[in-house]
Amino acid sequence: MTPSTPKHLSSETIDLLSLAALEPAQARSARAHIDSCSQCQAEWQTLQEDKARFEQFVLPRTLPKIEATLAPVPWTTQLTQKWKLLIPAASLAGVAVLALVLTPQATDTPAYVGVKGPSVPTFDVVAQRPSGGQFTVTVRTPLKPKDRIRFVVDPATANYLMIASQDAAGVFTVFYPYGGQQSAAVRRGEVPGSIELDATVGPETLVAVFSLAPVTAQTVKNALTANPTAPRVENAHVLLLPVMKESL
């Protein structure tokens, strides 16, 4: 009986193909299969996108640490060490592994993490009250109508941001980009503009959605409606800030 040909390539084969670690004949066969198989083609594309994000965002931040690790140790320093560590020259694959090891890990558990990277986005809110005084808004910070709020963010590896709110009446409003239908490009620092709070009082949820690709307002609204305390948006990092709006 002739052995049957596997219907799909294994993840290991696809990884080895990406690393150029297959024999020439095996590589040709794998590429031919990917060209004719939509499922394996999708897995290959995902791997290439992950590799591109790694090279764009992770490696530049960790390469100096890698180079410092691989730098020769002066012989005078070696004499003072009890043990000597011999570090071989690293290949590109070895550099990638070291980069992953040296990448700092987040200690806080967010509501949902979909963005890959060495750090997670941050979202801070600052308020200005007409009667005077600026203050940082934290969970359940009492706010009042006519307060103006602005946002300071660090998107980490994300490219796009949407900031919205759902008030006590269930009204969903996009604050950034104001009134927009999908998220906008973002950079580290203060988000342009400020928002004056309306007269609706009661608990209100501020939500910041960081993503690699634009996300629609309807997607964010649906996610918040489905799970107000832990909304999930595919391939995005969602941060919530519950606040309380009091009457004047």
Order of alpha helices (4+ residues) and beta strands (2+ residues): alpha-alpha-alpha-alpha-alpha-alpha-beta-beta-beta-beta-beta-beta-beta-beta-beta-beta-alpha-beta
